[in-house]
Amino acid sequence: MGILASLIIGAIAGWLAGLIVRGAGFGLIGNIVVGIIGALVAGWLLPQLGIVLASGTLGSILDATVGAVVVLVVLSLIKRA
């Protein structure tokens, strides 16, 4: 059940990140995949930095969205180069 919840949270985060970072050009499915990757990145990076944004499901979505935005920005910079 945990993996399914992580995928759903990552998909929501990717969709939100796609709305936040306009012009990334990865489309809906690409942004969802980036959201899942961003959720993994944020799940590892934010605790390492000692950052806690919120708790519960809403906090997980917020963390994953931050991670997805970071991943989308990095990927868009690499795509342009």
C-alpha positions as protocol buffer text, in pm:
chain_id: "A"
residue {
  index: 1
  type: MET
  ca { x: 0 y: 0 z: 0 }
}
residue {
  index: 2
  type: GLY
  ca { x: 291 y: 236 z: 68 }
}
residue {
  index: 3
  type: ILE
  ca { x: 420 y: 216 z: -288 }
}
residue {
  index: 4
  type: LEU
  ca { x: 78 y: 293 z: -433 }
}
residue {
  index: 5
  type: ALA
  ca { x: 39 y: 593 z: -201 }
}
residue {
  index: 6
  type: SER
  ca { x: 386 y: 717 z: -301 }
}
residue {
  index: 7
  type: LEU
  ca { x: 297 y: 691 z: -669 }
}
residue {
  index: 8
  type: ILE
  ca { x: -28 y: 881 z: -620 }
}
residue {
  index: 9
  type: ILE
  ca { x: 142 y: 1152 z: -414 }
}
residue {
  index: 10
  type: GLY
  ca { x: 419 y: 1178 z: -674 }
}
residue {
  index: 11
  type: ALA
  ca { x: 164 y: 1206 z: -953 }
}
residue {
  index: 12
  type: ILE
  ca { x: -21 y: 1486 z: -774 }
}
residue {
  index: 13
  type: ALA
  ca { x: 310 y: 1660 z: -701 }
}
residue {
  index: 14
  type: GLY
  ca { x: 419 y: 1631 z: -1065 }
}
residue {
  index: 15
  type: TRP
  ca { x: 93 y: 1781 z: -1183 }
}
residue {
  index: 16
  type: LEU
  ca { x: 126 y: 2069 z: -935 }
}
residue {
  index: 17
  type: ALA
  ca { x: 490 y: 2123 z: -1030 }
}
residue {
  index: 18
  type: GLY
  ca { x: 390 y: 2137 z: -1396 }
}
residue {
  index: 19
  type: LEU
  ca { x: 147 y: 2416 z: -1309 }
}
residue {
  index: 20
  type: ILE
  ca { x: 412 y: 2602 z: -1109 }
}
residue {
  index: 21
  type: VAL
  ca { x: 697 y: 2567 z: -1358 }
}
residue {
  index: 22
  type: ARG
  ca { x: 542 y: 2680 z: -1683 }
}
residue {
  index: 23
  type: GLY
  ca { x: 730 y: 2610 z: -2003 }
}
residue {
  index: 24
  type: ALA
  ca { x: 915 y: 2301 z: -1884 }
}
residue {
  index: 25
  type: GLY
  ca { x: 766 y: 2123 z: -2186 }
}
residue {
  index: 26
  type: PHE
  ca { x: 739 y: 1768 z: -2054 }
}
residue {
  index: 27
  type: GLY
  ca { x: 362 y: 1735 z: -2082 }
}
residue {
  index: 28
  type: LEU
  ca { x: 123 y: 1587 z: -1830 }
}
residue {
  index: 29
  type: ILE
  ca { x: 268 y: 1234 z: -1824 }
}
residue {
  index: 30
  type: GLY
  ca { x: 625 y: 1363 z: -1819 }
}
residue {
  index: 31
  type: ASN
  ca { x: 548 y: 1596 z: -1532 }
}
residue {
  index: 32
  type: ILE
  ca { x: 386 y: 1311 z: -1337 }
}
residue {
  index: 33
  type: VAL
  ca { x: 698 y: 1099 z: -1384 }
}
residue {
  index: 34
  type: VAL
  ca { x: 912 y: 1394 z: -1278 }
}
residue {
  index: 35
  type: GLY
  ca { x: 682 y: 1434 z: -977 }
}
residue {
  index: 36
  type: ILE
  ca { x: 744 y: 1077 z: -872 }
}
residue {
  index: 37
  type: ILE
  ca { x: 1119 y: 1130 z: -910 }
}
residue {
  index: 38
  type: GLY
  ca { x: 1087 y: 1461 z: -725 }
}
residue {
  index: 39
  type: ALA
  ca { x: 905 y: 1287 z: -442 }
}
residue {
  index: 40
  type: LEU
  ca { x: 1194 y: 1047 z: -407 }
}
residue {
  index: 41
  type: VAL
  ca { x: 1447 y: 1331 z: -418 }
}
residue {
  index: 42
  type: ALA
  ca { x: 1256 y: 1540 z: -163 }
}
residue {
  index: 43
  type: GLY
  ca { x: 1200 y: 1236 z: 58 }
}
residue {
  index: 44
  type: TRP
  ca { x: 1574 y: 1195 z: 83 }
}
residue {
  index: 45
  type: LEU
  ca { x: 1701 y: 1554 z: 61 }
}
residue {
  index: 46
  type: LEU
  ca { x: 1468 y: 1748 z: 291 }
}
residue {
  index: 47
  type: PRO
  ca { x: 1529 y: 1529 z: 600 }
}
residue {
  index: 48
  type: GLN
  ca { x: 1903 y: 1547 z: 531 }
}
residue {
  index: 49
  type: LEU
  ca { x: 1878 y: 1926 z: 547 }
}
residue {
  index: 50
  type: GLY
  ca { x: 1657 y: 1911 z: 856 }
}
residue {
  index: 51
  type: ILE
  ca { x: 1363 y: 2075 z: 677 }
}
residue {
  index: 52
  type: VAL
  ca { x: 1011 y: 1974 z: 779 }
}
residue {
  index: 53
  type: LEU
  ca { x: 740 y: 2156 z: 585 }
}
residue {
  index: 54
  type: ALA
  ca { x: 433 y: 1977 z: 721 }
}
residue {
  index: 55
  type: SER
  ca { x: 320 y: 1635 z: 838 }
}
residue {
  index: 56
  type: GLY
  ca { x: 72 y: 1382 z: 708 }
}
residue {
  index: 57
  type: THR
  ca { x: -49 y: 1337 z: 355 }
}
residue {
  index: 58
  type: LEU
  ca { x: -63 y: 1710 z: 285 }
}
residue {
  index: 59
  type: GLY
  ca { x: 295 y: 1745 z: 403 }
}
residue {
  index: 60
  type: SER
  ca { x: 402 y: 1459 z: 177 }
}
residue {
  index: 61
  type: ILE
  ca { x: 237 y: 1626 z: -120 }
}
residue {
  index: 62
  type: LEU
  ca { x: 403 y: 1957 z: -33 }
}
residue {
  index: 63
  type: ASP
  ca { x: 745 y: 1793 z: 7 }
}
residue {
  index: 64
  type: ALA
  ca { x: 706 y: 1603 z: -319 }
}
residue {
  index: 65
  type: THR
  ca { x: 593 y: 1918 z: -500 }
}
residue {
  index: 66
  type: VAL
  ca { x: 902 y: 2105 z: -383 }
}
residue {
  index: 67
  type: GLY
  ca { x: 1119 y: 1816 z: -502 }
}
residue {
  index: 68
  type: ALA
  ca { x: 938 y: 1798 z: -835 }
}
residue {
  index: 69
  type: VAL
  ca { x: 977 y: 2172 z: -892 }
}
residue {
  index: 70
  type: VAL
  ca { x: 1350 y: 2140 z: -827 }
}
residue {
  index: 71
  type: VAL
  ca { x: 1377 y: 1844 z: -1066 }
}
residue {
  index: 72
  type: LEU
  ca { x: 1172 y: 2024 z: -1335 }
}
residue {
  index: 73
  type: VAL
  ca { x: 1388 y: 2335 z: -1311 }
}
residue {
  index: 74
  type: VAL
  ca { x: 1709 y: 2132 z: -1336 }
}
residue {
  index: 75
  type: LEU
  ca { x: 1577 y: 1929 z: -1628 }
}
residue {
  index: 76
  type: SER
  ca { x: 1460 y: 2240 z: -1813 }
}
residue {
  index: 77
  type: LEU
  ca { x: 1804 y: 2397 z: -1767 }
}
residue {
  index: 78
  type: ILE
  ca { x: 1970 y: 2081 z: -1901 }
}
residue {
  index: 79
  type: LYS
  ca { x: 1721 y: 2066 z: -2191 }
}
residue {
  index: 80
  type: ARG
  ca { x: 1808 y: 2422 z: -2295 }
}
residue {
  index: 81
  type: ALA
  ca { x: 2184 y: 2362 z: -2290 }
}
